[in-house]
Amino acid sequence: MSTAVPRDVALFLEGYPHAENVKPQAANLEFYTLKRRCRPDNLLVDEIHTKWAGDYRTLESNHGFIQWLFPIREQGMNYQSQPLQLHELEAMKADDEVIARLIKSYELMLDFYGMQLVSTETGLISRAEPQQKRAQRYNNLCRSPHNNLRITRILKCLSELGLERLNAGFILHVLNEQSERGELNTHMLESSMDNWWANCNRNTEEREWIGALIDRVREDADFVFTRQMYEDALERRRQTGRLVEQEPQ
């Protein structure tokens, strides 16, 4: 992994110290509580989940919706959306229905990328079925660079809204596919993963452990990060609270 963390990720890790909390703005909270339609698509969040599920052409070609499904404290390319405000963030984190909708948004995009969420508790991900569908979605991810930016936003949003536990599940799934199966291992995806995605985690120990693991996969041709290792790491965190293997007493 690069030691130079991109500026946008550095600001995220610092908690956006200079960002203002604009009290009158609540578009993201209203959208996720079904009180506002997104712009420019004029849909409620639940309508996106139902109407666009499996509609890969729409999800690929439309760009404004991603700022609504995954709000962060940065202005995106859709200026009809708003950056996430601190007062919204706290209200959204405390609302179980909002969090359930956010997980549905994550599952929608995972399916678009050829993946499926196995566990909301650990973040474990598997390949989508059938194999032909997974291959098509993986190919699209490998050749469509704007999805790299989308994934960075998704991981930042999950972190902000109390679902950071899911991030390691995504990153380690991609690393396993690259290491053991030779999938998703284009230079473009590796660069995005090593510099952006793997750093979108405010848990310093977890971030450093993942970074060291990525370095080992990249530098040691004899080392394979297997599916069993992936599953073991997430199960270890579920049981102990840490991805890091604890030293014997």
C-alpha positions in Angstrom: 0.0 0.0 0.0 1.1 3.6 -0.6 2.1 5.4 2.5 0.7 8.7 1.1 -3.0 8.7 2.0 -5.1 10.7 -0.5 -6.2 14.1 0.8 -10.0 13.3 0.7 -9.3 10.1 2.8 -7.1 12.0 5.2 -9.9 14.5 5.8 -12.3 11.6 6.4 -10.0 9.9 8.9 -9.6 13.3 10.7 -13.4 13.6 10.9 -13.5 16.6 8.6 -12.3 19.0 11.3 -13.1 22.2 9.4 -16.5 21.2 8.1 -19.5 23.3 9.3 -22.7 21.8 10.5 -25.4 23.6 8.5 -28.5 23.2 10.7 -31.2 24.0 8.2 -30.0 21.3 5.8 -31.6 17.9 6.3 -32.0 16.6 2.8 -30.3 13.3 3.5 -32.3 12.6 6.7 -35.5 13.4 4.9 -34.6 11.2 2.0 -33.9 8.2 4.2 -37.1 8.8 6.2 -39.2 8.9 3.1 -40.0 12.6 3.3 -38.0 13.7 0.3 -37.4 12.4 -3.2 -33.9 12.4 -4.7 -33.0 14.7 -7.5 -32.8 14.4 -10.4 -34.4 11.0 -10.5 -37.5 12.0 -8.4 -37.6 8.7 -6.5 -37.9 7.7 -2.8 -35.2 5.5 -1.4 -37.5 2.5 -1.2 -38.4 3.0 -4.9 -34.8 2.9 -5.9 -34.4 -0.4 -4.0 -37.4 -2.0 -5.7 -37.4 -0.4 -9.2 -33.6 -0.5 -9.8 -32.7 -3.8 -8.3 -31.0 -5.8 -11.0 -31.4 -2.9 -13.5 -27.6 -2.8 -14.2 -27.9 -0.4 -17.2 -29.7 2.2 -15.0 -27.3 1.8 -12.1 -24.3 2.1 -14.5 -25.5 5.1 -16.5 -27.1 7.2 -13.8 -24.8 9.0 -11.5 -26.9 11.4 -9.3 -28.5 8.7 -7.2 -25.2 7.6 -5.5 -24.9 10.8 -3.5 -28.4 10.2 -2.1 -28.0 6.5 -1.3 -24.6 7.1 0.3 -24.3 10.6 1.8 -21.0 11.8 3.1 -19.6 15.0 4.5 -18.2 16.0 1.1 -20.0 17.6 -1.8 -20.3 15.2 -4.7 -20.8 15.8 -8.4 -24.6 16.0 -8.0 -25.3 19.5 -6.8 -28.9 18.7 -6.3 -27.8 16.6 -3.3 -26.3 18.0 -0.1 -23.3 17.0 2.0 -24.2 15.0 5.1 -24.5 17.2 8.2 -23.6 16.2 11.7 -27.1 16.7 13.1 -28.4 14.4 10.3 -25.7 11.9 10.9 -26.6 11.4 14.5 -30.4 11.2 13.8 -29.8 8.7 11.0 -27.5 6.5 13.2 -30.2 6.4 15.9 -33.0 5.3 13.5 -33.2 1.6 13.0 -35.3 2.0 9.8 -32.8 4.3 8.3 -30.0 1.9 9.0 -32.0 -1.0 7.5 -32.5 1.1 4.3 -28.8 1.9 4.2 -28.0 -1.8 4.3 -30.4 -2.3 1.5 -28.6 0.4 -0.5 -25.4 -1.4 0.1 -26.9 -4.7 -1.0 -28.2 -3.1 -4.1 -24.7 -1.9 -5.1 -23.0 -5.2 -4.1 -25.4 -7.0 -6.5 -24.4 -4.5 -9.1 -20.7 -5.4 -8.5 -21.4 -9.2 -8.6 -21.4 -9.8 -4.9 -23.9 -10.5 -2.1 -23.9 -9.7 1.6 -23.9 -12.9 3.7 -23.8 -11.4 7.2 -24.7 -7.9 8.3 -23.0 -8.8 11.6 -19.5 -9.5 10.3 -19.7 -8.0 6.8 -19.0 -11.3 5.1 -19.5 -11.2 1.3 -19.8 -14.0 -1.3 -19.9 -14.1 -5.0 -23.2 -13.5 -6.7 -24.9 -16.4 -8.4 -25.1 -17.6 -11.1 -21.5 -17.7 -12.2 -22.3 -16.0 -15.6 -23.9 -13.0 -13.8 -21.0 -12.7 -11.4 -18.5 -12.8 -14.3 -20.4 -10.0 -16.2 -20.6 -7.8 -13.1 -16.9 -8.3 -12.3 -16.0 -7.4 -15.9 -18.0 -4.2 -15.6 -16.3 -3.3 -12.4 -12.9 -3.9 -14.0 -13.6 -1.6 -16.9 -15.7 1.2 -15.4 -13.5 3.5 -13.4 -16.2 5.7 -12.0 -17.3 2.8 -9.8 -14.0 3.1 -7.9 -15.1 6.5 -6.7 -18.5 5.2 -5.9 -17.0 2.5 -3.7 -14.9 5.0 -1.8 -18.0 7.0 -1.1 -19.9 3.8 0.0 -17.2 2.9 2.5 -17.0 6.4 3.9 -20.7 6.5 4.3 -20.9 3.1 6.1 -18.2 4.3 8.4 -20.0 7.6 9.2 -23.3 5.9 9.9 -22.1 3.3 12.3 -21.6 0.4 9.8 -17.9 0.5 9.5 -17.8 -3.2 10.4 -18.9 -3.9 6.9 -15.9 -2.3 5.2 -13.4 -5.0 6.1 -15.8 -7.6 4.7 -15.8 -5.8 1.3 -12.1 -5.1 1.1 -11.0 -8.6 2.2 -13.4 -10.2 -0.2 -11.8 -8.3 -3.1 -8.4 -9.1 -1.8 -9.3 -12.8 -1.7 -10.6 -12.7 -5.2 -7.4 -11.1 -6.4 -5.1 -13.4 -4.4 -6.7 -16.8 -4.7 -8.8 -16.6 -7.8 -7.0 -14.1 -10.0 -10.1 -11.9 -10.3 -10.6 -8.1 -9.9 -6.8 -7.7 -10.1 -6.5 -4.9 -12.7 -4.0 -2.2 -12.0 -6.9 0.3 -11.7 -8.7 -1.7 -9.0 -5.5 -2.5 -7.1 -4.6 1.2 -7.0 -8.1 2.3 -5.8 -8.1 -0.5 -3.2 -4.6 0.1 -1.9 -4.8 3.8 -1.7 -8.4 4.6 -1.1 -10.7 1.8 0.0 -8.3 0.1 2.5 -7.8 3.5 4.2 -11.6 4.2 4.6 -11.5 2.8 8.2 -11.1 4.9 11.3 -10.1 2.0 13.4 -6.3 2.4 13.2 -5.4 -1.1 14.2 -7.8 -2.6 11.7 -6.7 -0.3 9.0 -3.0 -1.1 9.6 -3.7 -4.8 9.7 -5.5 -4.7 6.4 -2.8 -2.6 4.9 -0.1 -5.0 6.0 -2.1 -7.9 4.6 -2.5 -6.2 1.2 1.3 -5.5 1.1 2.0 -9.1 1.7 -0.3 -10.2 -1.1 1.2 -7.7 -3.5 4.9 -8.4 -2.6 5.0 -12.2 -1.8 4.2 -14.3 -4.9 4.1 -17.4 -2.7 1.5 -16.1 -0.3 -2.2 -16.7 -1.0 -4.9 -15.0 1.0 -7.5 -17.8 0.9 -11.3 -17.7 1.4 -10.8 -19.6 4.7 -8.4 -16.9 5.9 -11.0 -14.3 5.0 -13.8 -16.0 6.8 -11.5 -16.7 9.8 -10.6 -13.1 10.1 -14.2 -11.9 10.2 -15.2 -14.6 12.6 -12.2 -13.8 14.9 -13.4 -10.1 15.0 -16.9 -11.2 15.8 -15.7 -13.3 18.7 -12.9 -11.0 20.0 -13.6 -7.6 18.6 -10.3 -7.6 16.6 -9.2 -8.7 13.2 -5.6 -9.1 14.6 -4.7 -12.5 15.9 -4.0 -12.2 19.6 -0.7 -13.3 20.9 -0.8 -16.5 23.1 -0.7 -15.7 26.8 
